[in-house]
């Protein structure tokens, strides 16, 4: 028999539910219901098997020694409790994942700092509705039209610019 009786779930369902994405709420609730159903089934059964009244059987069964033989075999029967071989492996995997999580947090914090710098730069710029063409050219030199250094012609698409090779037509 098991060395201890399961009386309640070892899972903190409230903390678990906080971490479940709303799109996976249905699967989470299904899993929790199955777990609760299993726990109720375990609790519905007695902790130990009911005691057998061997004297009653000895009195009612006429074959000599049969009940004594069954009693001896029944009492010699030991159902081994399964040995936990997976907890150590799960703990090892949890430690590996924890390292990955910490690495992800460090990388995310770096990205956050980069984005904060970029946002600060954007906030320091003049709003677009207040910019002149010169302000735009100074703020975004790679995107602004530069008629002196990089002249373009209408419609200002790469295909229409001088020096651009026209696409070759394929003859079938």
N, C-alpha and C positions, 0 to 999 in steps of 0.2 A: 504494500500500500504506500501511498505517498506519505512523505514525512510530515507535511503540513497541509492543512485544509485551505482551499482557496475561498476566501470570504468576500473579497471585493476585488475589483479590477486594479491592477498595478499601473494602469495608464491614466495619466492626468488628461482626461478628455477635454476639459475647458482650455488648457494650454495648447493642446493639440489642435483644437478647433480654431484657435486664433491664427495659426500658421497655415491653415488650409485656404487656398485661393478660391474665390467665389465660384469660379467655373468648375471646380472639383468638389463642391459642397455635396452634391448628390452621391458621388462615390464614397465620400467620407461618411455620410449618414448611413449608407448601406453597410459599410464596414463596421461602424459602431453598433448598428443593430444586430449584426451577426455575432459580434463579440459579446454583447449583452445577452443575446439568446443562449450562447454557449455557457456563460456564467450562470444564468438562471437554471440551465439544465444540470450543471454540476451541483448547484446548491439544492436542487430538488431531490437529489439522491442522498442517502445517509452517508456519514463520514466513513463508517466501516460496514462491512457485510453483516447481515443479521446473524446472531448466534444460532447454531444448529442444536436442536434438542436430541442428542444421540440416544438418550435413555428411552425416549418415545419410540424411536426406530428399532432399538433392540427388543423392546417389548412386542412390537407389531410384526417384525420380520422373523420368520421361522428358521431361515437358513443360519446355522451356527457359524459365527466368525465373520459373516459378510459385513455387518455394520461396523465391527471392530476394524476390519480391513479397510473399509471406506474411510472411517474416522482417521486411521493412521495415515492413509494416503492424502486426505484432505489437509491434515495438520502439517504434513511434510511439504505440501505445496507452497512455494514462495514465489510470488509474481514479482520479478525485479522491477524496480522503478527505473525508468530510462535515465541514463547518464547524460548530463548536459554537455554536449560536445560543441555546441554552436555559439554559446555566449562569448567565449574568448575570441572567436573569429569575428563576431559582430562588433565587439568592443574594439578590435584591431581596425576594422573597416571604419568605425566611427572616428577613431583617432586620425586615420588617413584623410577622411573627409573633412575633419576639423582643420587639418593643415591646409587643405585646398580652400576652405572657407576663409581662413585667415589671410591667405594669399590673395584671394579675390577681394577681400575688404581693403587690403593695402593698395591693390591696383585701382579699385574703385575710388578710394580717397584721393589718389593721384589724379585720376580723371576728373574728379569733382573740383580739385584745385585748378586744373587747367581750364575747366569750363567757367569757374568763377572769374579767372583772369580774363577770359574771353568776354564774359558778360560785363565785367567792369570796363573793358575797352569799348564795348558797344555802347554802354551807358555814358561813357565820356564823350562820345561823338555827338555831333549836332543831329537833331532829328531830321529825317529825310524831307519832311515838308518845309523845313527851314533852310535846307542846303541850296547853295548855288552850284552850277556845274563845276566851278573851280574847287569848291569845298568837297564835292564828290570825288573829283580827280585826286585831291590831296589825301582823302580818306581811303579810297579804293583805287589805287593807280593801275592795278592789273585789269580792272573791269571798265574803267572810264575810257571814253573816246579821247585819243590823243592825236589831234590833226597834224601836229608838227613831227613827232617821232614815229607815229604809227598811223599814217593817214588811211582812211577807209572810204569807200564809195557806197552810196546808197544801193542796195538795201542793207549794207553793213554786215552781210553774212560772209563767212569765209569763202564760199564758192564764187562770189562776185568780186573778189579782191584781185588786184594786179599780181601777177606771178603765180597765181593759182592755176594748176593744170586742170583743164576741163576733163570730166570723167570720160573714159574711153567707152565708145559704144561697141557692144559685142554684136557681131554679125552671125546669125545662125544659118 
